[in-house]
Amino acid sequence: MPLSEKARIEIYLPDLPRRAYQDLLDELEQELTYTFGGCTLVRGLEGNYLSRAGIPIRDRINLLYTDTPFSIVDHFNDVSRYVDELRMTAINALEEEAVLVAVYTVFHAG
């Protein structure tokens, strides 16, 4: 069977013991599940970033990702708008300088 091209959306969220963070994670899990048929959550990752003040910050991260049924090339504007809305929702819900949302191409077998 030929490979099928998909757009993968990844959302990197800080793993903090605050209600707003868990509520947003629950909301995003539901959004991705109902929109694309499912998602995967990887908890407890560790990362580092440089704050706007130039200070290195060590952070615990949750990674939430899903694969869309379409390619980035064929639906670039739609995917771009969608992930921008996800990112702005996360920034507005949390007390964060930035939230990373990444999109790239993956290929599924079958």
PyMOL commands that place a pseudoatom at each C-alpha (Angstrom):
pseudoatom trace, name=CA, resn=MET, resi=1, chain=A, elem=C, hetatm=0, pos=[0.000, 0.000, 0.000]
pseudoatom trace, name=CA, resn=PRO, resi=2, chain=A, elem=C, hetatm=0, pos=[1.242, 3.512, -0.723]
pseudoatom trace, name=CA, resn=LEU, resi=3, chain=A, elem=C, hetatm=0, pos=[2.068, 5.944, 2.038]
pseudoatom trace, name=CA, resn=SER, resi=4, chain=A, elem=C, hetatm=0, pos=[-0.431, 8.708, 2.749]
pseudoatom trace, name=CA, resn=GLU, resi=5, chain=A, elem=C, hetatm=0, pos=[0.728, 12.215, 3.622]
pseudoatom trace, name=CA, resn=LYS, resi=6, chain=A, elem=C, hetatm=0, pos=[-0.704, 13.833, 6.778]
pseudoatom trace, name=CA, resn=ALA, resi=7, chain=A, elem=C, hetatm=0, pos=[-0.136, 17.039, 8.719]
pseudoatom trace, name=CA, resn=ARG, resi=8, chain=A, elem=C, hetatm=0, pos=[0.888, 16.410, 12.340]
pseudoatom trace, name=CA, resn=ILE, resi=9, chain=A, elem=C, hetatm=0, pos=[0.019, 19.097, 14.886]
pseudoatom trace, name=CA, resn=GLU, resi=10, chain=A, elem=C, hetatm=0, pos=[2.001, 19.191, 18.130]
pseudoatom trace, name=CA, resn=ILE, resi=11, chain=A, elem=C, hetatm=0, pos=[1.168, 21.407, 21.102]
pseudoatom trace, name=CA, resn=TYR, resi=12, chain=A, elem=C, hetatm=0, pos=[3.805, 21.834, 23.808]
pseudoatom trace, name=CA, resn=LEU, resi=13, chain=A, elem=C, hetatm=0, pos=[2.287, 22.956, 27.114]
pseudoatom trace, name=CA, resn=PRO, resi=14, chain=A, elem=C, hetatm=0, pos=[3.963, 23.549, 30.467]
pseudoatom trace, name=CA, resn=ASP, resi=15, chain=A, elem=C, hetatm=0, pos=[3.149, 20.868, 33.040]
pseudoatom trace, name=CA, resn=LEU, resi=16, chain=A, elem=C, hetatm=0, pos=[2.200, 22.947, 36.063]
pseudoatom trace, name=CA, resn=PRO, resi=17, chain=A, elem=C, hetatm=0, pos=[-0.040, 21.961, 38.997]
pseudoatom trace, name=CA, resn=ARG, resi=18, chain=A, elem=C, hetatm=0, pos=[-2.550, 24.729, 38.337]
pseudoatom trace, name=CA, resn=ARG, resi=19, chain=A, elem=C, hetatm=0, pos=[-6.178, 24.174, 37.439]
pseudoatom trace, name=CA, resn=ALA, resi=20, chain=A, elem=C, hetatm=0, pos=[-6.016, 26.396, 34.329]
pseudoatom trace, name=CA, resn=TYR, resi=21, chain=A, elem=C, hetatm=0, pos=[-3.282, 24.193, 32.822]
pseudoatom trace, name=CA, resn=GLN, resi=22, chain=A, elem=C, hetatm=0, pos=[-5.200, 20.955, 33.371]
pseudoatom trace, name=CA, resn=ASP, resi=23, chain=A, elem=C, hetatm=0, pos=[-8.448, 22.523, 32.144]
pseudoatom trace, name=CA, resn=LEU, resi=24, chain=A, elem=C, hetatm=0, pos=[-6.765, 23.694, 28.935]
pseudoatom trace, name=CA, resn=LEU, resi=25, chain=A, elem=C, hetatm=0, pos=[-5.151, 20.309, 28.385]
pseudoatom trace, name=CA, resn=ASP, resi=26, chain=A, elem=C, hetatm=0, pos=[-8.546, 18.599, 28.804]
pseudoatom trace, name=CA, resn=GLU, resi=27, chain=A, elem=C, hetatm=0, pos=[-10.155, 21.096, 26.404]
pseudoatom trace, name=CA, resn=LEU, resi=28, chain=A, elem=C, hetatm=0, pos=[-7.450, 20.626, 23.771]
pseudoatom trace, name=CA, resn=GLU, resi=29, chain=A, elem=C, hetatm=0, pos=[-7.652, 16.824, 24.063]
pseudoatom trace, name=CA, resn=GLN, resi=30, chain=A, elem=C, hetatm=0, pos=[-11.381, 16.997, 23.387]
pseudoatom trace, name=CA, resn=GLU, resi=31, chain=A, elem=C, hetatm=0, pos=[-10.898, 19.448, 20.511]
pseudoatom trace, name=CA, resn=LEU, resi=32, chain=A, elem=C, hetatm=0, pos=[-8.338, 17.258, 18.748]
pseudoatom trace, name=CA, resn=THR, resi=33, chain=A, elem=C, hetatm=0, pos=[-10.280, 14.055, 19.425]
pseudoatom trace, name=CA, resn=TYR, resi=34, chain=A, elem=C, hetatm=0, pos=[-13.538, 15.377, 17.991]
pseudoatom trace, name=CA, resn=THR, resi=35, chain=A, elem=C, hetatm=0, pos=[-11.911, 17.291, 15.118]
pseudoatom trace, name=CA, resn=PHE, resi=36, chain=A, elem=C, hetatm=0, pos=[-9.426, 14.652, 13.935]
pseudoatom trace, name=CA, resn=GLY, resi=37, chain=A, elem=C, hetatm=0, pos=[-10.617, 11.422, 15.527]
pseudoatom trace, name=CA, resn=GLY, resi=38, chain=A, elem=C, hetatm=0, pos=[-8.000, 11.183, 18.257]
pseudoatom trace, name=CA, resn=CYS, resi=39, chain=A, elem=C, hetatm=0, pos=[-4.834, 12.512, 19.814]
pseudoatom trace, name=CA, resn=THR, resi=40, chain=A, elem=C, hetatm=0, pos=[-1.903, 11.391, 21.940]
pseudoatom trace, name=CA, resn=LEU, resi=41, chain=A, elem=C, hetatm=0, pos=[-0.664, 12.935, 25.176]
pseudoatom trace, name=CA, resn=VAL, resi=42, chain=A, elem=C, hetatm=0, pos=[2.919, 12.487, 26.344]
pseudoatom trace, name=CA, resn=ARG, resi=43, chain=A, elem=C, hetatm=0, pos=[3.340, 13.701, 29.931]
pseudoatom trace, name=CA, resn=GLY, resi=44, chain=A, elem=C, hetatm=0, pos=[6.392, 14.638, 31.943]
pseudoatom trace, name=CA, resn=LEU, resi=45, chain=A, elem=C, hetatm=0, pos=[8.867, 15.717, 29.266]
pseudoatom trace, name=CA, resn=GLU, resi=46, chain=A, elem=C, hetatm=0, pos=[11.619, 18.119, 30.242]
pseudoatom trace, name=CA, resn=GLY, resi=47, chain=A, elem=C, hetatm=0, pos=[12.671, 21.093, 28.209]
pseudoatom trace, name=CA, resn=ASN, resi=48, chain=A, elem=C, hetatm=0, pos=[14.592, 24.327, 28.347]
pseudoatom trace, name=CA, resn=TYR, resi=49, chain=A, elem=C, hetatm=0, pos=[13.924, 27.721, 26.852]
pseudoatom trace, name=CA, resn=LEU, resi=50, chain=A, elem=C, hetatm=0, pos=[15.361, 31.190, 26.989]
pseudoatom trace, name=CA, resn=SER, resi=51, chain=A, elem=C, hetatm=0, pos=[12.915, 33.676, 28.543]
pseudoatom trace, name=CA, resn=ARG, resi=52, chain=A, elem=C, hetatm=0, pos=[12.348, 37.110, 27.054]
pseudoatom trace, name=CA, resn=ALA, resi=53, chain=A, elem=C, hetatm=0, pos=[14.568, 38.440, 29.835]
pseudoatom trace, name=CA, resn=GLY, resi=54, chain=A, elem=C, hetatm=0, pos=[17.389, 36.198, 28.565]
pseudoatom trace, name=CA, resn=ILE, resi=55, chain=A, elem=C, hetatm=0, pos=[17.231, 33.771, 31.494]
pseudoatom trace, name=CA, resn=PRO, resi=56, chain=A, elem=C, hetatm=0, pos=[17.419, 30.027, 30.777]
pseudoatom trace, name=CA, resn=ILE, resi=57, chain=A, elem=C, hetatm=0, pos=[14.345, 28.288, 32.212]
pseudoatom trace, name=CA, resn=ARG, resi=58, chain=A, elem=C, hetatm=0, pos=[13.996, 24.528, 32.797]
pseudoatom trace, name=CA, resn=ASP, resi=59, chain=A, elem=C, hetatm=0, pos=[10.414, 23.446, 32.217]
pseudoatom trace, name=CA, resn=ARG, resi=60, chain=A, elem=C, hetatm=0, pos=[8.310, 20.299, 32.525]
pseudoatom trace, name=CA, resn=ILE, resi=61, chain=A, elem=C, hetatm=0, pos=[6.247, 19.866, 29.374]
pseudoatom trace, name=CA, resn=ASN, resi=62, chain=A, elem=C, hetatm=0, pos=[3.230, 17.928, 28.182]
pseudoatom trace, name=CA, resn=LEU, resi=63, chain=A, elem=C, hetatm=0, pos=[3.121, 17.170, 24.466]
pseudoatom trace, name=CA, resn=LEU, resi=64, chain=A, elem=C, hetatm=0, pos=[-0.281, 16.756, 22.823]
pseudoatom trace, name=CA, resn=TYR, resi=65, chain=A, elem=C, hetatm=0, pos=[-0.360, 15.747, 19.172]
pseudoatom trace, name=CA, resn=THR, resi=66, chain=A, elem=C, hetatm=0, pos=[-2.650, 14.576, 16.414]
pseudoatom trace, name=CA, resn=ASP, resi=67, chain=A, elem=C, hetatm=0, pos=[-2.449, 13.705, 12.747]
pseudoatom trace, name=CA, resn=THR, resi=68, chain=A, elem=C, hetatm=0, pos=[-4.894, 15.403, 10.410]
pseudoatom trace, name=CA, resn=PRO, resi=69, chain=A, elem=C, hetatm=0, pos=[-6.465, 13.597, 7.458]
pseudoatom trace, name=CA, resn=PHE, resi=70, chain=A, elem=C, hetatm=0, pos=[-4.894, 15.978, 4.936]
pseudoatom trace, name=CA, resn=SER, resi=71, chain=A, elem=C, hetatm=0, pos=[-1.512, 17.265, 3.795]
pseudoatom trace, name=CA, resn=ILE, resi=72, chain=A, elem=C, hetatm=0, pos=[-0.007, 20.624, 4.706]
pseudoatom trace, name=CA, resn=VAL, resi=73, chain=A, elem=C, hetatm=0, pos=[0.720, 21.434, 1.064]
pseudoatom trace, name=CA, resn=ASP, resi=74, chain=A, elem=C, hetatm=0, pos=[-2.887, 21.028, -0.072]
pseudoatom trace, name=CA, resn=HIS, resi=75, chain=A, elem=C, hetatm=0, pos=[-4.404, 22.775, 2.993]
pseudoatom trace, name=CA, resn=PHE, resi=76, chain=A, elem=C, hetatm=0, pos=[-1.688, 25.178, 4.133]
pseudoatom trace, name=CA, resn=ASN, resi=77, chain=A, elem=C, hetatm=0, pos=[-3.947, 28.170, 4.851]
pseudoatom trace, name=CA, resn=ASP, resi=78, chain=A, elem=C, hetatm=0, pos=[-6.529, 26.096, 6.742]
pseudoatom trace, name=CA, resn=VAL, resi=79, chain=A, elem=C, hetatm=0, pos=[-3.888, 24.366, 8.866]
pseudoatom trace, name=CA, resn=SER, resi=80, chain=A, elem=C, hetatm=0, pos=[-2.121, 27.670, 9.510]
pseudoatom trace, name=CA, resn=ARG, resi=81, chain=A, elem=C, hetatm=0, pos=[-5.322, 29.361, 10.713]
pseudoatom trace, name=CA, resn=TYR, resi=82, chain=A, elem=C, hetatm=0, pos=[-6.275, 26.375, 12.865]
pseudoatom trace, name=CA, resn=VAL, resi=83, chain=A, elem=C, hetatm=0, pos=[-2.934, 26.103, 14.676]
pseudoatom trace, name=CA, resn=ASP, resi=84, chain=A, elem=C, hetatm=0, pos=[-2.807, 29.871, 15.179]
pseudoatom trace, name=CA, resn=GLU, resi=85, chain=A, elem=C, hetatm=0, pos=[-6.209, 29.660, 16.898]
pseudoatom trace, name=CA, resn=LEU, resi=86, chain=A, elem=C, hetatm=0, pos=[-4.957, 26.789, 19.073]
pseudoatom trace, name=CA, resn=ARG, resi=87, chain=A, elem=C, hetatm=0, pos=[-1.859, 28.768, 20.050]
pseudoatom trace, name=CA, resn=MET, resi=88, chain=A, elem=C, hetatm=0, pos=[-3.804, 31.941, 20.857]
pseudoatom trace, name=CA, resn=THR, resi=89, chain=A, elem=C, hetatm=0, pos=[-6.329, 29.938, 22.915]
pseudoatom trace, name=CA, resn=ALA, resi=90, chain=A, elem=C, hetatm=0, pos=[-3.479, 28.476, 24.953]
pseudoatom trace, name=CA, resn=ILE, resi=91, chain=A, elem=C, hetatm=0, pos=[-1.716, 31.812, 25.436]
pseudoatom trace, name=CA, resn=ASN, resi=92, chain=A, elem=C, hetatm=0, pos=[-4.957, 33.488, 26.531]
pseudoatom trace, name=CA, resn=ALA, resi=93, chain=A, elem=C, hetatm=0, pos=[-5.777, 30.673, 28.975]
pseudoatom trace, name=CA, resn=LEU, resi=94, chain=A, elem=C, hetatm=0, pos=[-2.345, 30.476, 30.604]
pseudoatom trace, name=CA, resn=GLU, resi=95, chain=A, elem=C, hetatm=0, pos=[0.216, 32.752, 32.196]
pseudoatom trace, name=CA, resn=GLU, resi=96, chain=A, elem=C, hetatm=0, pos=[2.917, 31.981, 29.637]
pseudoatom trace, name=CA, resn=GLU, resi=97, chain=A, elem=C, hetatm=0, pos=[5.234, 34.082, 27.500]
pseudoatom trace, name=CA, resn=ALA, resi=98, chain=A, elem=C, hetatm=0, pos=[4.785, 31.688, 24.586]
pseudoatom trace, name=CA, resn=VAL, resi=99, chain=A, elem=C, hetatm=0, pos=[3.253, 28.358, 23.662]
pseudoatom trace, name=CA, resn=LEU, resi=100, chain=A, elem=C, hetatm=0, pos=[4.831, 26.251, 20.920]
pseudoatom trace, name=CA, resn=VAL, resi=101, chain=A, elem=C, hetatm=0, pos=[2.576, 24.698, 18.306]
pseudoatom trace, name=CA, resn=ALA, resi=102, chain=A, elem=C, hetatm=0, pos=[4.460, 22.802, 15.604]
pseudoatom trace, name=CA, resn=VAL, resi=103, chain=A, elem=C, hetatm=0, pos=[3.185, 21.366, 12.328]
pseudoatom trace, name=CA, resn=TYR, resi=104, chain=A, elem=C, hetatm=0, pos=[5.037, 19.029, 10.012]
pseudoatom trace, name=CA, resn=THR, resi=105, chain=A, elem=C, hetatm=0, pos=[4.442, 16.301, 7.475]
pseudoatom trace, name=CA, resn=VAL, resi=106, chain=A, elem=C, hetatm=0, pos=[4.230, 12.633, 8.458]
pseudoatom trace, name=CA, resn=PHE, resi=107, chain=A, elem=C, hetatm=0, pos=[3.481, 9.632, 6.268]
pseudoatom trace, name=CA, resn=HIS, resi=108, chain=A, elem=C, hetatm=0, pos=[1.148, 6.828, 7.327]
pseudoatom trace, name=CA, resn=ALA, resi=109, chain=A, elem=C, hetatm=0, pos=[1.410, 3.299, 5.990]
pseudoatom trace, name=CA, resn=GLY, resi=110, chain=A, elem=C, hetatm=0, pos=[-1.880, 1.847, 4.857]
for i in range(1, 110): cmd.bond("trace and resi %d" % i, "trace and resi %d" % (i + 1))
show_as sticks, trace
zoom trace
